[in-house]
Amino acid sequence: MVEAPTMKPLRLAPVALETRPLPGGGLLLRSRHELRPYPRCLGLLLRHWARAAPDRVFLAEREGEHGGWRRVTYAAALDRVERIATALLERGLDAGRPVALLSDNGVDHGLLQLAALHVGIPAVPVSPVYSLLAEDHAQLRYILELVRPGLVYAADGARFAGALKTAAAAGVAELVVSANPPGGLATTLFDALPAATPGSGLEDRFAAVGPDTVAKILFTSGSTGKPKGVINTQRMLVSNQQALAQAWPFLEDRPPVMVDWLPWSHTFGGNHNFNLALRNGGTLYIDGGKPAPGLIETTARNLREVPSTFHFNVPRGFEMLIPFLERDAVLRETFFRDLDALFYAAAALPQHLWEALERLSERAIGRRVAMLSAWGSTETAPSSTQIHFLIERAGVIGLPGAGTEIKLAPVDGKLELRVKGPNVTPGYWQRPELTRELFDEDGFLKTGDAGKLADPEDPSRGILFDGRLAENFKLTSGTWVHVGELRLEMIAAGAPVVQDVVVTGNDRREVGLLVFLNPAGCRSLCRGVTEDAPLSELSRRPEVRERLAACLTAHNAANRASSRRIARALLLADPPSIQAGEITDKGYVNQRAVLERRAGLVEQLYQGDAAPELIVLGEPPAPEG
């Protein structure tokens, strides 16, 4: 009998869970680990590491597309942060005049954010999508009018010229760029900010920053209306990092090294990962790549050069990285050599990707690397649950972190995940009516996400993510279709053909799928196709159609109920569009946006014609029950 490869040792907190049944079928879960004391603000962490490890690299980024790494130590970071903070105070910025940051991750971006937080000025990192891909800048204008920033920053003035003009038209007092000032606009070069000399005013403002001080305003995606500005306090950020450190004590065994692309305009990259490096004296290499064609190559190059100890990604990112790890031995060995753990979040990781990563780890270092995850939201800074025990497959999102309570509340046949703790937002910026709707009668944040116990007989085995309540819908029979669960099953069942799916059928008799194809997987099935064969060709190939039809037939044989059975599928000839909001800049598909934008294709899906991209399964759905 061949013994399975061992897991790389990893120091994790022991499970200590307390549960209490609630009236109506709900359940309350909390950790028995008490949350230990944490500092009053992030600035104290920066000052600590500037003293404890002054020469350790804190932030690094490439200088130009093919240049070397620009590295900033903790001591240099603190010096520049305090000088920039002084410049912000000299300009009269305060809690009511924030700093808005429009561009991608970068060293200057990070230092400016930290400088604002250092003296109680809210930082407002805005998704670059609103500046670069939106033609009318309507969402950007809305955000600027809502927060009224005193200063707006973009790294490349020429690239963000349109957005900076929008900011100027909105009455922003000062525009700051790191390079390429745009013509026709008055701008300040970023390097002028650190020229300020800190004085007593800086210390007074730093001393006034406390747990309730607003640190950031982070905006939700706005896929269902105007973006909401989520207030993030200093307490939320520092308490969340304390809870993470207690769940993952391996973080304190050696400073983490991370190569990370996740955008700082979102809570995953900007709060979880950036602050994890800062809290633990780690080094963050800013990856200019992304899980997108033409950019994933940059990520692979960076990972080939920098051995990481902790790697964070979304499922789409892992999917695009795996082929590089399979064919490049140097990348594979560098990537896994020092790795303590892999971490996925933002969407559930399909099991075939999980298993591919395990196989690659075994090839590289002879053992598996632990897979970790967590769950939370922009409103929880972000982590509310963490995995701090070994798991064998995707789906589990962990257990409540220290100091956090999770309520599983019955809603429409599901259990909504509701949160209470120091990591929870006080509300939305300038939107009291939305803030009032955010909390239940017991003061728990209503997240709109659903969860369930992995093992109802043993809650310590963790919570399973059970989809978004807003994504679920009813068939004309009145039967609920649980989209998140079905989507994951279809991705797994349809490998290697399927990259992602959008589940359809709201107010219809049958469940259908809009299928985004995996180009590489489709090409592997088709003889005589070129490496650059477009999706429009692959979606019509009989090999692809037959493989998917076989997968759906097998699924239906085991799932007879109308809410589980797939009646028809349409193979899409083009990928999801980030410009149209169908795919977020974190790399996951927005189901609602796809359904709205492709309403005509949904109608085509249900017309039952003989198009080569359409698959119709013959057997009608069985009655429920």
C-alpha positions as CSV (number, residue, x, y, z in Angstrom):
1,M,0.0,0.0,0.0
2,V,1.4,3.4,-1.0
3,E,1.4,5.9,1.8
4,A,-0.1,9.3,1.0
5,P,2.3,12.3,1.0
6,T,2.4,14.0,4.3
7,M,1.2,17.5,5.0
8,K,3.8,20.2,5.6
9,P,3.7,20.9,9.4
10,L,1.8,24.1,10.3
11,R,1.2,25.6,13.7
12,L,-2.5,26.4,14.0
13,A,-4.7,27.3,17.0
14,P,-6.6,24.4,18.6
15,V,-10.4,24.4,17.9
16,A,-12.3,25.6,20.9
17,L,-15.9,26.3,20.0
18,E,-19.0,27.2,22.0
19,T,-22.5,26.8,20.4
20,R,-26.0,27.7,21.6
21,P,-29.3,26.8,19.8
22,L,-31.5,29.8,19.1
23,P,-35.4,29.9,18.8
24,G,-36.7,29.1,15.4
25,G,-33.9,26.7,14.4
26,G,-30.9,29.1,14.4
27,L,-27.5,28.6,16.0
28,L,-25.0,30.8,17.7
29,L,-21.3,30.0,17.4
30,R,-18.3,31.7,19.1
31,S,-14.7,30.9,19.8
32,R,-13.7,30.0,23.3
33,H,-10.4,31.7,22.6
34,E,-10.6,35.2,24.0
35,L,-9.4,38.0,21.8
36,R,-6.1,39.3,23.3
37,P,-5.3,43.0,23.5
38,Y,-4.5,44.8,20.3
39,P,-3.1,48.3,19.6
40,R,-5.3,51.4,19.2
41,C,-4.3,52.0,15.6
42,L,-2.2,50.6,12.6
43,G,0.4,53.4,13.0
44,L,1.6,51.8,16.3
45,L,2.4,48.6,14.3
46,L,4.4,50.6,11.8
47,R,6.4,52.3,14.6
48,H,7.0,49.0,16.3
49,W,8.5,47.3,13.2
50,A,10.5,50.4,12.4
51,R,12.2,50.0,15.8
52,A,12.3,46.2,15.9
53,A,13.4,45.5,12.3
54,P,14.4,48.8,10.7
55,D,16.3,47.3,7.8
56,R,13.7,44.6,6.9
57,V,11.9,45.3,3.6
58,F,8.2,46.2,4.1
59,L,7.0,47.0,0.6
60,A,8.5,46.3,-2.8
61,E,7.4,46.9,-6.4
62,R,9.0,46.6,-9.9
63,E,10.5,49.8,-11.3
64,G,9.0,49.6,-14.8
65,E,7.8,46.5,-16.6
66,H,11.2,44.9,-16.9
67,G,13.1,46.7,-14.1
68,G,14.3,45.5,-10.7
69,W,12.6,45.8,-7.4
70,R,12.2,49.1,-5.6
71,R,12.3,48.1,-1.9
72,V,11.3,50.2,1.1
73,T,12.3,49.1,4.6
74,Y,10.2,49.6,7.7
75,A,12.4,52.5,8.9
76,A,12.2,54.2,5.6
77,A,8.5,53.6,5.4
78,L,7.9,55.2,8.8
79,D,10.0,58.2,7.9
80,R,8.1,58.8,4.6
81,V,4.7,58.1,6.2
82,E,5.3,60.8,8.9
83,R,6.6,63.3,6.3
84,I,3.6,62.7,4.0
85,A,1.2,62.9,6.9
86,T,2.7,66.3,7.8
87,A,2.1,67.5,4.3
88,L,-1.5,66.3,4.5
89,L,-2.1,68.2,7.7
90,E,-0.5,71.3,6.2
91,R,-3.1,71.1,3.5
92,G,-5.9,71.1,6.1
93,L,-7.1,67.5,5.5
94,D,-9.0,66.0,8.3
95,A,-11.8,63.5,9.1
96,G,-14.2,65.4,6.8
97,R,-11.7,65.8,3.9
98,P,-10.4,62.4,3.0
99,V,-7.7,61.2,0.6
100,A,-9.0,59.3,-2.4
101,L,-6.7,56.9,-4.3
102,L,-7.7,56.0,-7.8
103,S,-4.9,53.8,-9.1
104,D,-3.6,50.3,-8.7
105,N,-1.4,49.0,-5.8
106,G,2.0,50.6,-5.5
107,V,4.6,51.7,-3.0
108,D,3.5,55.4,-3.2
109,H,-0.1,54.4,-2.9
110,G,0.6,52.3,0.2
111,L,2.7,55.0,1.9
112,L,0.0,57.6,1.2
113,Q,-2.7,55.4,2.7
114,L,-0.7,54.8,5.8
115,A,0.1,58.5,6.1
116,A,-3.6,59.4,6.0
117,L,-4.4,56.7,8.6
118,H,-1.5,57.9,10.8
119,V,-3.2,61.2,11.5
120,G,-6.9,60.3,11.4
121,I,-7.6,61.2,7.8
122,P,-9.8,58.6,6.1
123,A,-8.3,56.9,3.1
124,V,-10.7,56.1,0.2
125,P,-9.1,53.6,-2.2
126,V,-11.3,53.5,-5.3
127,S,-11.4,50.6,-7.8
128,P,-9.4,51.6,-10.9
129,V,-12.3,50.1,-12.9
130,Y,-14.3,53.2,-12.2
131,S,-11.5,55.4,-13.6
132,L,-10.2,53.4,-16.5
133,L,-13.0,51.3,-17.9
134,A,-16.1,53.3,-17.3
135,E,-16.7,55.8,-20.2
136,D,-18.8,58.3,-18.3
137,H,-17.2,58.0,-14.8
138,A,-20.7,58.1,-13.3
139,Q,-19.7,55.8,-10.4
140,L,-16.5,57.7,-9.8
141,R,-18.4,61.0,-9.7
142,Y,-20.9,59.6,-7.3
143,I,-18.1,58.5,-4.9
144,L,-16.3,61.8,-5.1
145,E,-19.4,63.8,-4.4
146,L,-20.3,61.5,-1.5
147,V,-16.9,61.6,0.3
148,R,-15.7,65.1,-0.8
149,P,-12.0,64.3,-0.7
150,G,-9.4,67.1,-0.2
151,L,-6.8,65.3,-2.3
152,V,-7.0,62.7,-5.1
153,Y,-4.0,60.5,-6.1
154,A,-3.2,58.5,-9.2
155,A,0.2,57.0,-9.9
156,D,0.2,57.7,-13.6
157,G,-1.3,61.0,-14.5
158,A,-1.5,60.4,-18.2
159,R,-3.2,57.0,-17.7
160,F,-5.7,58.5,-15.3
161,A,-6.2,61.8,-17.0
162,G,-9.9,61.4,-17.6
163,A,-10.5,60.4,-14.0
164,L,-8.4,63.3,-12.7
165,K,-10.4,65.7,-14.9
166,T,-13.6,64.3,-13.4
167,A,-12.1,64.9,-9.9
168,A,-11.2,68.5,-10.8
169,A,-14.7,69.1,-12.1
170,A,-16.0,67.8,-8.8
171,G,-14.1,70.5,-6.9
172,V,-11.2,68.4,-5.5
173,A,-8.7,70.9,-4.2
174,E,-5.5,69.0,-5.1
175,L,-4.5,66.3,-7.6
176,V,-1.3,64.3,-6.9
177,V,0.5,62.0,-9.4
178,S,3.7,60.0,-9.1
179,A,4.6,60.4,-12.8
180,N,3.4,61.8,-16.1
181,P,1.3,64.8,-15.1
182,P,-1.6,65.2,-17.6
183,G,-1.7,68.3,-19.7
184,G,-4.2,71.0,-18.9
185,L,-4.5,70.1,-15.2
186,A,-2.7,71.6,-12.1
187,T,-1.1,68.6,-10.4
188,T,1.4,68.0,-7.6
189,L,4.1,65.4,-7.9
190,F,4.0,62.8,-5.2
191,D,7.7,63.3,-4.3
192,A,6.9,66.8,-3.1
193,L,4.8,65.4,-0.2
194,P,7.7,63.6,1.8
195,A,9.7,66.9,1.7
196,A,7.6,68.2,4.7
197,T,9.3,68.2,8.1
198,P,7.3,66.5,10.9
199,G,6.7,68.6,14.0
200,S,4.6,68.6,17.2
201,G,1.4,68.9,15.3
202,L,2.0,65.4,13.8
203,E,2.4,63.9,17.3
204,D,-0.7,65.5,18.6
205,R,-2.8,64.2,15.6
206,F,-1.2,60.7,15.9
207,A,-2.0,60.6,19.6
208,A,-5.7,61.5,18.9
209,V,-6.2,58.5,16.6
210,G,-8.1,55.9,18.5
211,P,-10.1,52.7,17.9
212,D,-13.2,54.6,16.7
213,T,-11.3,56.8,14.3
214,V,-12.4,56.2,10.7
215,A,-9.5,54.6,8.9
216,K,-11.0,53.9,5.5
217,I,-14.1,54.2,3.4
218,L,-14.2,51.1,1.2
219,F,-16.8,50.9,-1.5
220,T,-18.9,47.8,-2.4
221,S,-19.1,46.8,-6.1
222,G,-22.3,48.7,-6.8
223,S,-23.6,45.8,-9.0
224,T,-27.1,46.3,-7.7
225,G,-27.1,50.1,-7.5
226,K,-24.9,52.8,-6.3
227,P,-21.7,51.7,-4.5
228,K,-22.0,51.8,-0.7
229,G,-19.2,53.4,1.3
230,V,-18.4,51.0,4.2
231,I,-16.8,52.7,7.2
232,N,-13.7,50.9,8.4
233,T,-12.5,52.0,11.8
234,Q,-9.1,51.5,13.3
235,R,-10.6,49.0,15.8
236,M,-12.0,46.9,12.9
237,L,-8.6,46.7,11.2
238,V,-6.3,46.0,14.2
239,S,-8.7,43.6,16.0
240,N,-9.1,41.6,12.8
241,Q,-5.4,41.1,12.5
242,Q,-5.2,40.1,16.2
243,A,-7.8,37.4,15.6
244,L,-5.9,36.2,12.5
245,A,-2.7,36.0,14.4
246,Q,-4.3,33.9,17.1
247,A,-5.9,31.5,14.6
248,W,-2.6,31.2,12.7
249,P,0.3,31.3,15.2
250,F,2.6,30.2,12.4
251,L,2.6,33.9,11.3
252,E,4.7,34.7,14.4
253,D,7.2,31.9,13.8
254,R,8.8,33.9,10.9
255,P,7.8,37.1,9.1
256,P,5.5,36.3,6.2
257,V,6.7,37.0,2.6
258,M,4.0,37.6,0.1
259,V,3.8,38.3,-3.7
260,D,0.3,39.7,-4.0
261,W,-1.8,41.3,-6.8
262,L,-5.2,41.6,-4.9
263,P,-6.4,45.1,-5.2
264,W,-6.3,47.5,-2.2
265,S,-9.6,49.0,-3.2
266,H,-11.1,45.7,-1.9
267,T,-11.0,44.4,1.7
268,F,-9.3,41.1,0.8
269,G,-6.1,42.8,-0.6
270,G,-6.3,46.1,1.1
271,N,-7.2,45.0,4.7
272,H,-6.5,41.3,5.0
273,N,-3.2,41.0,3.1
274,F,-1.7,44.4,3.4
275,N,-2.4,44.6,7.1
276,L,-1.3,41.0,7.7
277,A,2.2,41.9,6.4
278,L,2.2,45.0,8.6
279,R,1.0,43.3,11.7
280,N,3.5,40.5,11.5
281,G,6.6,42.5,10.3
282,G,6.3,40.8,6.9
283,T,7.3,41.8,3.4
284,L,4.8,42.5,0.7
285,Y,6.0,42.3,-2.9
286,I,3.4,44.2,-5.0
287,D,2.5,42.1,-8.0
288,G,1.6,44.1,-11.1
289,G,0.0,41.0,-12.7
290,K,-3.6,39.8,-12.5
291,P,-5.5,36.6,-13.4
292,A,-6.1,37.9,-16.9
293,P,-4.6,37.1,-20.3
294,G,-1.4,39.2,-20.8
295,L,-1.1,39.9,-17.1
296,I,-0.9,36.4,-15.5
297,E,2.6,36.1,-17.2
298,T,3.7,39.0,-14.9
299,T,2.5,37.2,-11.9
300,A,4.3,34.0,-12.9
301,R,7.6,36.0,-13.4
302,N,7.3,37.6,-10.0
303,L,6.6,34.3,-8.3
304,R,9.5,32.7,-10.1
305,E,11.8,35.4,-8.5
306,V,10.5,35.7,-5.0
307,P,9.9,32.6,-2.8
308,S,6.7,33.3,-0.7
309,T,5.8,31.9,2.7
310,F,2.1,32.6,2.3
311,H,0.2,32.9,-1.0
312,F,-3.2,34.4,-1.4
313,N,-5.4,34.2,-4.4
314,V,-8.9,33.8,-5.8
315,P,-10.0,30.6,-7.6
316,R,-9.7,32.3,-11.0
317,G,-6.1,33.3,-10.1
318,F,-5.2,29.7,-9.1
319,E,-6.8,28.4,-12.3
320,M,-4.7,30.6,-14.5
321,L,-1.5,30.1,-12.5
322,I,-1.6,26.2,-12.5
323,P,-0.6,25.8,-16.1
324,F,2.6,27.9,-15.5
325,L,3.3,25.8,-12.4
326,E,2.9,22.6,-14.4
327,R,5.3,23.4,-17.2
328,D,7.9,25.5,-15.4
329,A,10.0,23.5,-12.9
330,V,11.9,26.5,-11.6
331,L,8.7,28.4,-10.9
332,R,7.1,25.4,-9.3
333,E,10.1,24.7,-7.0
334,T,10.5,28.4,-6.1
335,F,6.8,28.8,-5.4
336,F,6.5,25.8,-3.1
337,R,10.0,25.9,-1.5
338,D,9.3,28.1,1.5
339,L,5.5,28.1,1.4
340,D,3.7,27.6,4.7
341,A,0.2,27.7,3.3
342,L,-2.0,28.5,0.3
343,F,-5.1,30.7,0.9
344,Y,-8.2,31.1,-1.3
345,A,-11.2,33.4,-0.8
346,A,-13.7,35.7,-2.5
347,A,-15.3,32.6,-4.1
348,A,-15.2,28.9,-3.4
349,L,-12.3,26.9,-4.9
350,P,-13.5,24.1,-7.3
351,Q,-12.2,20.7,-6.1
352,H,-10.3,19.9,-9.3
353,L,-8.2,23.1,-8.7
354,W,-7.6,22.0,-5.1
355,E,-6.4,18.6,-6.2
356,A,-4.2,20.1,-9.0
357,L,-2.4,22.3,-6.4
358,E,-1.9,19.3,-4.1
359,R,-0.3,17.3,-7.0
360,L,2.0,20.2,-7.8
361,S,3.1,20.6,-4.2
362,E,3.9,16.9,-4.0
363,R,6.0,17.2,-7.2
364,A,7.9,20.2,-6.0
365,I,8.6,19.4,-2.3
366,G,7.3,15.8,-1.8
367,R,4.4,16.8,0.4
368,R,1.2,18.8,0.4
369,V,1.0,22.4,1.5
370,A,-1.9,23.3,3.9
371,M,-4.9,25.0,2.2
372,L,-6.5,27.7,4.3
373,S,-9.5,30.0,3.8
374,A,-11.7,32.4,5.6
375,W,-15.0,34.2,5.2
376,G,-16.1,37.7,5.7
377,S,-17.1,40.9,3.9
378,T,-16.1,44.6,3.4
379,E,-18.3,45.2,6.4
380,T,-16.2,42.9,8.6
381,A,-12.7,44.1,7.8
382,P,-12.8,41.3,6.4
383,S,-12.4,38.0,8.3
384,S,-15.2,36.7,10.5
385,T,-14.3,33.0,10.2
386,Q,-11.0,31.4,9.7
387,I,-9.8,27.8,8.9
388,H,-7.3,26.9,11.6
389,F,-7.6,23.2,11.3
390,L,-6.6,20.8,8.4
391,I,-9.3,20.2,5.8
392,E,-9.2,17.8,2.9
393,R,-11.5,19.5,0.4
394,A,-12.9,22.9,-0.6
395,G,-16.0,24.5,0.8
396,V,-15.4,24.9,4.5
397,I,-14.9,28.5,5.5
398,G,-13.8,27.8,9.1
399,L,-15.1,28.8,12.5
400,P,-15.5,32.2,14.2
401,G,-12.4,34.1,15.0
402,A,-11.5,35.2,18.5
403,G,-13.9,37.9,19.6
404,T,-16.4,37.3,16.8
405,E,-19.9,35.7,17.2
406,I,-21.6,34.1,14.2
407,K,-25.4,33.6,14.2
408,L,-26.9,31.2,11.7
409,A,-30.4,32.7,11.2
410,P,-33.1,31.0,9.2
411,V,-34.1,33.0,6.1
412,D,-36.1,31.6,3.1
413,G,-35.1,28.0,3.7
414,K,-31.4,28.9,4.3
415,L,-29.3,30.0,7.3
416,E,-28.0,33.5,6.9
417,L,-24.5,34.2,8.3
418,R,-24.8,37.1,10.7
419,V,-21.8,38.7,12.6
420,K,-21.1,40.6,15.8
421,G,-17.7,41.7,17.0
422,P,-15.1,44.4,17.1
423,N,-14.4,43.8,13.4
424,V,-17.9,44.9,12.3
425,T,-18.6,48.2,10.6
426,P,-20.6,50.9,12.4
427,G,-22.4,51.5,9.0
428,Y,-22.3,53.2,5.6
429,W,-20.8,56.6,4.9
430,Q,-23.5,59.3,4.7
431,R,-26.2,56.6,4.2
432,P,-28.1,56.3,7.6
433,E,-31.1,54.6,5.9
434,L,-28.9,51.8,4.7
435,T,-27.1,51.5,8.0
436,R,-30.5,51.0,9.8
437,E,-31.2,48.0,7.5
438,L,-27.8,46.5,8.1
439,F,-28.4,45.0,11.6
440,D,-30.9,42.6,13.1
441,E,-32.8,43.0,16.3
442,D,-29.9,41.6,18.3
443,G,-27.3,43.9,16.7
444,F,-25.8,41.3,14.4
445,L,-24.7,42.4,10.9
446,K,-26.9,40.8,8.2
447,T,-24.4,39.7,5.5
448,G,-26.7,38.2,2.9
449,D,-24.5,35.2,2.8
450,A,-25.8,31.7,3.7
451,G,-23.9,29.0,5.6
452,K,-24.5,25.6,7.1
453,L,-22.5,23.2,9.3
454,A,-20.2,20.8,7.6
455,D,-21.3,18.2,10.1
456,P,-24.5,18.9,12.0
457,E,-23.4,16.4,14.7
458,D,-20.0,18.1,15.1
459,P,-20.0,21.9,14.7
460,S,-16.2,21.9,15.3
461,R,-15.7,20.6,11.8
462,G,-16.6,24.1,10.5
463,I,-19.1,26.0,8.5
464,L,-19.8,25.5,4.8
465,F,-20.5,28.5,2.6
466,D,-24.0,28.1,1.1
467,G,-24.2,30.8,-1.4
468,R,-25.7,34.4,-1.6
469,L,-29.3,34.7,-0.5
470,A,-29.8,37.4,-3.2
471,E,-28.6,35.0,-6.0
472,N,-31.2,32.3,-5.1
473,F,-34.4,32.3,-7.1
474,K,-37.7,30.3,-7.5
475,L,-38.9,28.3,-10.4
476,T,-42.5,28.7,-11.5
477,S,-43.3,25.7,-9.3
478,G,-42.3,27.8,-6.3
479,T,-39.2,25.7,-5.7
480,W,-36.0,27.5,-4.5
481,V,-32.9,27.0,-6.6
482,H,-29.7,27.5,-4.6
483,V,-27.3,29.1,-7.0
484,G,-24.0,29.0,-5.2
485,E,-24.1,25.3,-4.5
486,L,-25.3,24.4,-8.0
487,R,-22.7,26.6,-9.6
488,L,-19.8,24.9,-7.8
489,E,-21.1,21.4,-8.7
490,M,-21.3,22.4,-12.4
491,I,-17.8,23.8,-12.5
492,A,-16.4,20.6,-11.0
493,A,-18.6,18.3,-13.1
494,G,-17.7,20.2,-16.3
495,A,-13.9,20.1,-16.0
496,P,-11.9,20.7,-18.2
497,V,-14.5,22.3,-20.5
498,V,-16.1,24.7,-18.0
499,Q,-14.4,27.7,-16.6
500,D,-17.5,29.2,-14.9
501,V,-21.3,29.1,-15.2
502,V,-24.2,31.4,-14.5
503,V,-27.3,29.7,-13.3
504,T,-30.6,30.7,-14.9
505,G,-34.3,29.9,-14.4
506,N,-35.8,32.7,-12.3
507,D,-39.6,32.5,-12.8
508,R,-39.1,29.7,-15.4
509,R,-40.0,26.0,-15.3
510,E,-36.4,24.7,-15.7
511,V,-32.9,25.5,-14.6
512,G,-30.4,26.4,-17.3
513,L,-26.8,27.4,-17.6
514,L,-24.8,30.1,-19.4
515,V,-21.4,28.4,-19.7
516,F,-18.1,30.3,-19.9
517,L,-15.7,27.9,-21.5
518,N,-12.1,27.1,-20.5
519,P,-10.2,27.6,-23.7
520,A,-7.2,25.4,-22.8
521,G,-9.5,22.6,-21.6
522,C,-11.6,22.8,-24.8
523,R,-8.5,22.7,-27.0
524,S,-7.3,19.6,-25.2
525,L,-10.4,17.8,-26.5
526,C,-10.4,19.0,-30.1
527,R,-8.2,17.6,-32.8
528,G,-6.7,20.0,-35.3
529,V,-7.4,23.3,-33.5
530,T,-4.7,25.9,-33.2
531,E,-3.4,27.3,-29.9
532,D,-5.2,30.6,-30.6
533,A,-8.6,29.1,-31.7
534,P,-11.2,31.5,-30.5
535,L,-14.1,30.7,-28.2
536,S,-16.5,31.3,-31.0
537,E,-15.0,28.2,-32.7
538,L,-14.6,26.1,-29.6
539,S,-18.2,26.7,-28.5
540,R,-19.4,25.0,-31.7
541,R,-17.1,22.0,-31.7
542,P,-18.9,18.7,-31.3
543,E,-16.2,17.4,-28.9
544,V,-16.9,20.2,-26.5
545,R,-20.6,19.9,-26.8
546,E,-20.5,16.1,-26.3
547,R,-18.3,16.3,-23.3
548,L,-20.5,18.9,-21.6
549,A,-23.7,17.0,-22.5
550,A,-22.2,13.9,-21.0
551,C,-21.3,15.7,-17.8
552,L,-24.8,17.2,-17.5
553,T,-26.5,13.9,-18.2
554,A,-24.5,12.3,-15.4
555,H,-25.4,15.1,-13.0
556,N,-29.1,14.8,-13.9
557,A,-29.1,11.1,-13.3
558,A,-28.1,11.7,-9.7
559,N,-30.3,14.8,-9.3
560,R,-33.9,14.3,-10.3
561,A,-35.5,17.3,-8.6
562,S,-36.4,20.3,-10.8
563,S,-34.3,22.6,-8.6
564,R,-31.2,20.5,-9.1
565,R,-31.6,19.2,-12.7
566,I,-30.0,21.1,-15.6
567,A,-32.5,21.3,-18.5
568,R,-30.4,23.2,-21.0
569,A,-27.0,25.0,-21.4
570,L,-25.7,27.6,-23.8
571,L,-22.0,27.7,-24.5
572,L,-20.9,31.3,-24.7
573,A,-18.6,32.6,-27.5
574,D,-17.0,35.3,-25.5
575,P,-15.6,35.6,-21.9
576,P,-17.1,37.7,-19.1
577,S,-16.4,41.4,-19.5
578,I,-14.6,43.3,-16.7
579,Q,-15.6,46.5,-18.5
580,A,-19.3,45.6,-18.2
581,G,-19.0,44.5,-14.6
582,E,-19.5,40.8,-15.4
583,I,-16.2,40.0,-13.8
584,T,-14.8,41.9,-10.9
585,D,-11.2,43.1,-10.6
586,K,-10.8,40.3,-8.0
587,G,-11.5,37.8,-10.8
588,Y,-14.9,36.3,-10.0
589,V,-18.1,36.3,-12.1
590,N,-20.9,38.6,-11.1
591,Q,-24.0,36.4,-11.7
592,R,-26.5,39.3,-11.6
593,A,-24.5,41.5,-14.0
594,V,-24.2,38.6,-16.5
595,L,-27.9,37.9,-16.4
596,E,-28.7,41.6,-17.0
597,R,-26.2,42.2,-19.8
598,R,-27.0,38.9,-21.6
599,A,-30.7,38.9,-21.2
600,G,-31.1,38.1,-24.9
601,L,-28.9,35.0,-24.6
602,V,-31.0,33.9,-21.7
603,E,-34.1,34.1,-24.0
604,Q,-32.2,32.1,-26.6
605,L,-31.3,29.5,-24.0
606,Y,-35.0,28.8,-23.4
607,Q,-36.2,29.0,-27.0
608,G,-35.0,25.5,-27.7
609,D,-33.6,26.1,-31.2
610,A,-31.0,23.9,-32.7
611,A,-28.0,26.3,-32.5
612,P,-24.7,24.3,-32.2
613,E,-23.9,26.2,-28.9
614,L,-27.1,25.0,-27.3
615,I,-27.5,21.8,-25.3
616,V,-31.0,20.6,-24.5
617,L,-31.4,17.6,-22.2
618,G,-34.4,15.5,-23.0
619,E,-36.0,14.2,-19.9
620,P,-38.5,16.6,-18.1
621,P,-37.9,17.4,-14.4
622,A,-39.4,15.1,-11.9
623,P,-41.9,16.5,-9.3
624,E,-40.4,17.7,-6.0
625,G,-40.6,15.4,-3.1
